[in-house]
Amino acid sequence: MKGRAVSRNRHLVGWVLASPLSLVLMTFLMAPIVMIVVVSFWGATEWSIYPAFQFDNYEFLLTSDVTYRVFLNTFKYAAITWACTLLIGFTVAYYLAFHIRSLTWQIALFLLCTIPFLTSNIIRMISWIPFLGRNGIANSTLISMGVIDEPLEWLLFSDFSVILAFVHLYTLFMVVPIFNTMMRIDKSLIEAAADGGASGWQTLWHVIVPLTKPGIMIGTIFVVALVMGDFITVRFMSGSQSANVGRMIQNDIGLLQYPSASATAVILLITVLMLIGMMLRFVDIRKEL
């Protein structure tokens, strides 16, 4: 009986300690999501919004070809950005973790990678415009070198510029978790692989990559979620010539169509959660958290 009482008291103390954080999460995370879900079922006219329980907003979204094209465009941005950030992030993390022997230099170079991210995302994004413009630095340099005869129009206000900005903005979110995971790899495993006759590529593919999967998945979740919810980058870097789901939501909010915007946000949230759920089936990232 005494053991049960002690266990019950510990259980009660655990709930008491967790209650402040639970209250904060319920207030600032769950409550807004519930409100968005509720509003997504409301109706709207050109002049007013009225409470209701109807599926008109979802029916319009799910039967519109525009919705599917915009979601497909969003997936395209997310997939290409993910591939580029993974390639760059893995390379940078691998170099810092296995080629830089001094811990001091590792920290210094890692902090050097973070310096550009101390400025605003919008400033770093807009800085590409004078570089990629028709009369910008890139075109001027290529023309002066004789590589091209006339400015390249696709460098700016195109899918290329959007993806370039995404990669620039979100690569660090891939570098950090991969570098953190690589630093935990026991170096004796790499030495054992080399002693066993494995080449550098075999060691990389059969030892380092499998042990780095949790970091890759964490970085993937960060990058995919950020790209799919971004709207300002697509607006500026495409010159409003392209759209993603974030832009759809922004346009609805600008037109005061909050129920439609909420419905789109709910569909986007479900889509992102489904993607994250599929990713978590491949690796247990709780070991990294």
C-alpha positions as CSV (number, residue, x, y, z in Angstrom):
1,M,0.0,0.0,0.0
2,K,2.8,2.3,0.8
3,G,4.5,1.7,-2.5
4,R,1.2,2.5,-4.3
5,A,0.9,5.7,-2.4
6,V,4.4,6.8,-3.3
7,S,3.8,5.9,-7.0
8,R,0.5,7.9,-6.9
9,N,2.2,10.9,-5.4
10,R,5.0,10.8,-8.0
11,H,2.3,10.6,-10.7
12,L,0.5,13.6,-9.3
13,V,3.7,15.6,-8.9
14,G,4.5,14.9,-12.6
15,W,1.1,16.2,-13.7
16,V,1.6,19.3,-11.5
17,L,5.0,20.0,-13.0
18,A,3.8,19.6,-16.5
19,S,0.6,21.6,-16.1
20,P,2.2,25.1,-16.7
21,L,3.8,24.1,-20.0
22,S,0.6,22.2,-21.0
23,L,-1.4,25.4,-20.2
24,V,0.9,27.5,-22.4
25,L,0.7,25.0,-25.3
26,M,-3.1,24.8,-25.0
27,T,-3.4,28.6,-25.0
28,F,-1.0,29.6,-27.6
29,L,-0.9,26.5,-29.9
30,M,-4.0,24.4,-29.7
31,A,-6.5,27.2,-29.2
32,P,-5.5,29.1,-32.3
33,I,-5.6,25.9,-34.4
34,V,-9.1,25.1,-33.1
35,M,-10.3,28.6,-33.9
36,I,-8.9,28.3,-37.5
37,V,-10.7,24.9,-37.9
38,V,-14.0,26.4,-36.6
39,V,-13.7,29.5,-38.9
40,S,-13.0,27.3,-41.9
41,F,-16.6,26.0,-41.7
42,W,-18.1,29.6,-41.7
43,G,-19.6,31.3,-44.6
44,A,-18.6,34.6,-46.2
45,T,-20.1,37.1,-48.7
46,E,-18.5,40.1,-50.3
47,W,-19.5,42.2,-47.3
48,S,-19.7,40.0,-44.3
49,I,-18.7,36.7,-42.5
50,Y,-21.4,34.7,-40.8
51,P,-21.0,31.7,-38.4
52,A,-22.2,28.5,-39.9
53,F,-21.4,24.8,-40.2
54,Q,-21.0,24.1,-43.9
55,F,-18.5,22.5,-46.2
56,D,-18.6,25.1,-49.0
57,N,-15.1,26.3,-48.5
58,Y,-13.6,22.8,-48.6
59,E,-15.8,21.8,-51.5
60,F,-14.7,24.8,-53.5
61,L,-11.0,24.1,-52.7
62,L,-11.1,20.4,-53.4
63,T,-13.0,20.8,-56.7
64,S,-10.9,23.6,-58.1
65,D,-8.1,22.9,-60.6
66,V,-6.3,26.0,-59.3
67,T,-5.9,24.4,-55.8
68,Y,-4.3,21.3,-57.2
69,R,-1.9,23.3,-59.5
70,V,-0.9,25.5,-56.5
71,F,-0.3,22.6,-54.3
72,L,1.7,20.9,-57.0
73,N,3.8,24.0,-57.4
74,T,4.3,24.1,-53.6
75,F,5.4,20.5,-53.6
76,K,7.8,21.3,-56.5
77,Y,9.4,24.1,-54.5
78,A,9.7,22.0,-51.4
79,A,11.2,19.0,-53.2
80,I,13.8,20.9,-55.1
81,T,14.7,23.1,-52.1
82,W,15.0,19.9,-49.9
83,A,17.3,18.2,-52.4
84,C,19.6,21.3,-52.7
85,T,19.7,22.0,-49.0
86,L,20.4,18.4,-48.2
87,L,23.3,18.3,-50.6
88,I,24.8,21.5,-49.3
89,G,24.0,20.9,-45.7
90,F,25.4,17.3,-45.7
91,T,28.6,18.5,-47.4
92,V,29.1,21.4,-45.0
93,A,28.3,19.2,-41.9
94,Y,30.6,16.4,-43.1
95,Y,33.5,18.8,-43.7
96,L,33.1,20.4,-40.3
97,A,32.6,17.1,-38.4
98,F,35.3,14.9,-40.1
99,H,37.8,17.2,-41.8
100,I,38.2,19.8,-39.1
101,R,40.1,18.2,-36.2
102,S,40.2,21.2,-33.8
103,L,37.1,21.7,-31.8
104,T,37.8,25.5,-31.7
105,W,37.9,25.7,-35.5
106,Q,34.8,23.6,-35.7
107,I,32.9,26.1,-33.5
108,A,34.4,29.1,-35.3
109,L,33.5,27.8,-38.8
110,F,30.0,26.8,-37.6
111,L,29.4,30.2,-36.2
112,L,30.7,31.7,-39.5
113,C,27.9,29.8,-41.3
114,T,25.4,31.3,-39.0
115,I,26.5,35.0,-39.4
116,P,24.3,35.7,-42.5
117,F,21.3,34.4,-40.5
118,L,21.7,37.2,-38.0
119,T,20.0,39.5,-40.4
120,S,16.4,39.6,-41.5
121,N,15.1,36.9,-43.9
122,I,13.6,39.6,-46.1
123,I,16.8,41.6,-46.3
124,R,18.8,38.5,-47.3
125,M,16.1,37.6,-49.8
126,I,15.8,41.0,-51.4
127,S,19.6,41.2,-51.7
128,W,19.4,38.7,-54.6
129,I,17.3,41.1,-56.7
130,P,20.1,43.5,-57.7
131,F,22.4,40.5,-58.2
132,L,20.1,38.6,-60.5
133,G,18.4,41.5,-62.3
134,R,18.6,42.2,-66.0
135,N,21.3,44.7,-65.4
136,G,22.5,43.1,-62.2
137,I,25.9,41.8,-61.2
138,A,25.5,38.3,-62.5
139,N,24.4,39.3,-66.1
140,S,26.9,42.1,-66.3
141,T,29.7,39.7,-65.3
142,L,28.7,37.0,-67.8
143,I,28.4,39.6,-70.6
144,S,31.8,41.1,-69.8
145,M,33.3,37.6,-69.8
146,G,31.7,36.9,-73.2
147,V,29.7,33.9,-71.9
148,I,26.4,35.4,-73.0
149,D,25.5,38.1,-75.6
150,E,22.4,39.4,-73.9
151,P,21.0,39.4,-70.3
152,L,19.4,36.2,-69.0
153,E,15.8,36.9,-68.3
154,W,15.2,33.7,-66.2
155,L,17.6,34.6,-63.4
156,L,15.1,36.9,-61.7
157,F,11.3,36.7,-61.2
158,S,11.2,33.0,-62.0
159,D,11.1,29.6,-60.3
160,F,14.9,29.6,-60.4
161,S,15.1,32.8,-58.2
162,V,12.5,31.5,-55.9
163,I,14.3,28.2,-55.3
164,L,17.6,30.0,-55.0
165,A,16.2,32.3,-52.3
166,F,14.7,29.3,-50.5
167,V,18.0,27.4,-50.5
168,H,19.8,30.5,-49.2
169,L,17.3,31.1,-46.4
170,Y,16.8,27.5,-45.1
171,T,20.1,25.7,-45.7
172,L,21.2,26.3,-42.1
173,F,18.1,24.4,-40.9
174,M,19.6,21.4,-42.6
175,V,23.2,21.9,-41.6
176,V,22.6,22.2,-37.8
177,P,20.8,18.8,-37.2
178,I,23.1,16.9,-39.5
179,F,26.2,18.4,-38.0
180,N,24.8,17.6,-34.5
181,T,24.2,14.0,-35.5
182,M,27.6,13.6,-37.1
183,M,29.4,14.9,-34.1
184,R,27.9,12.0,-32.1
185,I,29.2,9.3,-34.4
186,D,32.0,7.3,-32.8
187,K,35.2,7.9,-34.9
188,S,36.3,4.3,-34.1
189,L,33.5,3.0,-36.4
190,I,35.1,4.9,-39.3
191,E,38.5,3.6,-38.4
192,A,37.1,0.1,-38.2
193,A,35.6,0.4,-41.7
194,A,38.9,1.7,-43.1
195,D,40.7,-1.2,-41.4
196,G,38.2,-3.6,-43.0
197,G,39.1,-2.4,-46.5
198,A,36.2,-0.1,-47.1
199,S,36.8,2.8,-49.4
200,G,35.9,6.4,-48.6
201,W,32.6,6.2,-50.5
202,Q,31.7,2.8,-48.9
203,T,32.3,4.2,-45.5
204,L,30.2,7.3,-46.3
205,W,27.3,5.3,-47.7
206,H,27.3,2.3,-45.3
207,V,28.4,3.9,-42.0
208,I,28.0,7.7,-41.9
209,V,24.7,8.1,-43.9
210,P,22.8,5.5,-41.9
211,L,24.0,7.0,-38.6
212,T,23.1,10.5,-39.8
213,K,19.5,9.6,-40.8
214,P,17.9,11.2,-37.7
215,G,19.6,14.5,-38.4
216,I,18.6,14.3,-42.0
217,M,15.0,13.7,-41.1
218,I,15.0,16.6,-38.6
219,G,16.4,18.9,-41.2
220,T,14.0,17.7,-43.7
221,I,11.0,18.4,-41.4
222,F,12.3,21.9,-40.8
223,V,12.9,22.7,-44.5
224,V,9.8,21.2,-45.9
225,A,7.5,22.8,-43.3
226,L,9.1,26.2,-43.8
227,V,9.0,26.1,-47.6
228,M,5.4,25.0,-47.7
229,G,4.3,27.7,-45.3
230,D,6.3,30.5,-46.9
231,F,4.6,33.1,-49.0
232,I,6.7,36.3,-48.9
233,T,9.7,34.7,-50.8
234,V,7.4,33.5,-53.6
235,R,5.8,36.9,-53.9
236,F,9.0,38.9,-54.2
237,M,11.3,36.5,-56.0
238,S,8.7,35.5,-58.6
239,G,7.5,39.0,-59.1
240,S,4.0,37.8,-58.2
241,Q,4.1,35.5,-61.3
242,S,4.0,32.3,-59.4
243,A,2.0,31.1,-56.4
244,N,2.1,28.5,-53.6
245,V,-0.3,27.7,-50.8
246,G,1.0,30.4,-48.6
247,R,0.2,32.9,-51.3
248,M,-3.3,31.6,-51.6
249,I,-3.9,32.1,-47.9
250,Q,-2.3,35.6,-48.1
251,N,-4.6,36.6,-51.0
252,D,-7.7,35.4,-49.2
253,I,-6.7,37.3,-46.0
254,G,-6.1,40.4,-48.1
255,L,-9.6,40.1,-49.5
256,L,-11.0,39.5,-46.0
257,Q,-12.1,36.0,-47.0
258,Y,-11.1,34.5,-43.6
259,P,-13.2,31.3,-43.9
260,S,-11.6,30.4,-47.2
261,A,-8.1,31.2,-45.9
262,S,-8.8,29.1,-42.8
263,A,-9.9,26.1,-44.9
264,T,-6.8,26.4,-47.0
265,A,-4.6,26.6,-43.9
266,V,-6.3,23.5,-42.5
267,I,-5.7,21.5,-45.7
268,L,-2.0,22.7,-45.7
269,L,-1.6,21.7,-42.0
270,I,-3.0,18.2,-42.7
271,T,-0.8,17.8,-45.7
272,V,2.3,18.9,-43.7
273,L,1.4,16.6,-40.8
274,M,1.0,13.7,-43.2
275,L,4.4,14.3,-44.8
276,I,6.0,14.5,-41.3
277,G,4.2,11.3,-40.3
278,M,5.6,9.5,-43.3
279,M,9.1,10.8,-42.5
280,L,8.9,9.6,-38.9
281,R,8.2,6.1,-40.1
282,F,11.7,5.8,-41.5
283,V,13.6,6.8,-38.4
284,D,13.1,7.4,-34.7
285,I,14.1,11.0,-34.2
286,R,13.3,10.9,-30.5
287,K,16.8,9.7,-29.9
288,E,18.0,13.1,-31.2
289,L,15.6,15.3,-29.1
